[in-house]
């Protein structure tokens, strides 16, 4: 490998220079936070965080704990703060855009295709809707003690009513369209790709079709309470007492996976895996579609129930929409294995931060200026040299190691221009 243009060093001099640069920067590893990509959001220690793999990033520090999270089409979210009973609209970068008082506690919430947020208020036996632009709050009376809520691809709102042992279907204007008797004490509910729902009950699991007919039910785990739909349409139920996740397809129970204590939150990923938040176990576990543990992240009392990743919104609620405006529908992107929240990107060379077509010392220096001195860039993907979904000191170190120590080169696309094989939401690359 030839040295960068204009710089002539012996092999020993290159090694000494690279080691001096890396050593002088090591202290920054523990004080600089990486830039986040589209991932699972959760609450812990009065903060809203993002996690991808085994690394987390603080999005926003808050004054009390988060109970509910529902991601939005722009990569942000609605969050519910339990202690001051308010809903807050958070941008993708963590800015609080708006706050709406809810008067009393919420049990669950969901976002519809128009961007409105729906939530259940058990103490008032009603469902509220907050309009996407005006943030006006409307309320609609339902049956005894509403708990879970989900929106299907037809725009209908499904609500579990725990004390009356019913599921009610509401129109987009809050009118009750149908009341369906179900098993004892229904809680969590998740819409499916064919306009039906998965329902968690205190004593079992249930599948309703689009007409509200019960097409399957069984007993597994102890006290299932949370549920999400994965990209293949299966229901993943979190059982808070038996510390298990029960995975169900249309043919019945596929598998039961043991997880740390008190699993509540659960969220699907584009690749078919699912993340489970275990509060008492202080762990976020990412489980593959076949049941293998992909990663385990330890964090204090992880909170958050709802669509924590946005995949429910993209594939079930709004499958025919195009969130990233790349001409491909959300559902088509997910089935192709790509992220529907990622904006259209051009071809680039990973590690070519100054975008001159080659990798040089100037790229490592510019990368550090962007990370630590707020220098601007029009291609965040080029900075993610190791392609780990975050931007931090490890990226310029990877460039230096490649240039001066013959270490591993940047990840693909490299050394030729090409598209990103593993795109991350929020990591754009423009002309």
VENKACOR-V355621 format. One record per backbone hydrogen bond with DSSP energy under -1.0 kcal/mol. CO is the residue of the C=O (numbers start at 1). NH is the residue of the N-H. Records with the same first field share a line. If there is no record, write none. Layout:
# VENKACOR-V355621
CO = NH ; NH
This chain:
# VENKACOR-V355621
4 = 7
10 = 14
11 = 15
12 = 16
13 = 17
14 = 18
15 = 19
16 = 20
17 = 21
18 = 22
19 = 23
20 = 24
25 = 28
26 = 29
28 = 31 ; 32
40 = 51
42 = 49
43 = 303
46 = 62
47 = 44
48 = 59 ; 60
49 = 42
50 = 57
51 = 40
52 = 55
55 = 52
57 = 50
60 = 48
65 = 82
68 = 80
70 = 78
72 = 75
76 = 72
77 = 90
78 = 70
79 = 88
80 = 67 ; 68
81 = 86
85 = 102
86 = 81
87 = 100
88 = 79
89 = 97 ; 98
90 = 77
91 = 94
95 = 91
98 = 89
100 = 87
102 = 104
108 = 120
110 = 118
112 = 115
116 = 112
117 = 130
118 = 110
119 = 128
120 = 107
121 = 124 ; 126
125 = 142
126 = 121
127 = 140
128 = 119
129 = 138
130 = 117
136 = 131
138 = 129
140 = 127
144 = 163 ; 164
145 = 162
148 = 160
150 = 158
152 = 155
156 = 152
157 = 170
158 = 150
159 = 168
160 = 147
161 = 166
165 = 182
166 = 161
167 = 180
168 = 159
169 = 177 ; 178
170 = 157
171 = 174
175 = 171
178 = 169
180 = 167
184 = 202
185 = 202
188 = 200
190 = 198
192 = 195
196 = 192
197 = 208
198 = 190
199 = 206
200 = 187
201 = 204
204 = 201
205 = 218
206 = 199
207 = 215 ; 216
208 = 197
209 = 212
213 = 209
216 = 207
218 = 205
222 = 241 ; 242
223 = 240
226 = 238
228 = 236
230 = 233
234 = 230
235 = 248
236 = 228
237 = 246
238 = 225 ; 226
239 = 243 ; 244
243 = 259
244 = 239
245 = 257
246 = 237
247 = 254 ; 255
248 = 235
249 = 252
252 = 249
255 = 247
257 = 245
261 = 281
262 = 279
265 = 277
267 = 275
269 = 272
273 = 269
274 = 287
275 = 267
276 = 285
277 = 264
278 = 283
279 = 282
282 = 299
283 = 278
284 = 297
285 = 276
286 = 294 ; 295
287 = 274
288 = 291
292 = 288
295 = 286
297 = 284
303 = 43
305 = 69
306 = 308
307 = 71
308 = 41
310 = 314
311 = 315
312 = 316 ; 317
313 = 318
318 = 321
319 = 331
321 = 330
322 = 325
329 = 333
330 = 334
331 = 335
332 = 336
333 = 338
334 = 337
339 = 342
348 = 418
349 = 352
351 = 353
360 = 363 ; 364
361 = 365
362 = 366
363 = 367
364 = 368
365 = 369
366 = 370
367 = 371
368 = 372
369 = 373 ; 375
378 = 430
380 = 384
382 = 351
383 = 385
384 = 387
385 = 411
391 = 35
392 = 395
393 = 397
394 = 398
395 = 399
396 = 400
397 = 401
398 = 402
399 = 403
400 = 404
401 = 405 ; 407
413 = 350
418 = 348
424 = 427
425 = 38
428 = 380
429 = 346
